[in-house]
Amino acid sequence: MPQQSRYSDSDFEALMDKVILTLEENEASRDLQLMVLGNVITHILNTQVPAANRKAMAEQFASVLQKSVN
């Protein structure tokens, strides 16, 4: 059964479109895009997740990411 998101599809899509548009407007290469997005994720984990939970959340994120590309 798919997981229900607490965010609306329109809110999610609007924010994702803005992020993608910014990367495209700056003509960032694939490697640069991945580096920037990785650093954004690290920043979010380090500033918004308690230290005791960071490793588990990073592992969960990585697991979901791996599943999404298979």
Helices and strands as residue ranges (DSSP letters): H 9-25, H 30-48, H 51-68
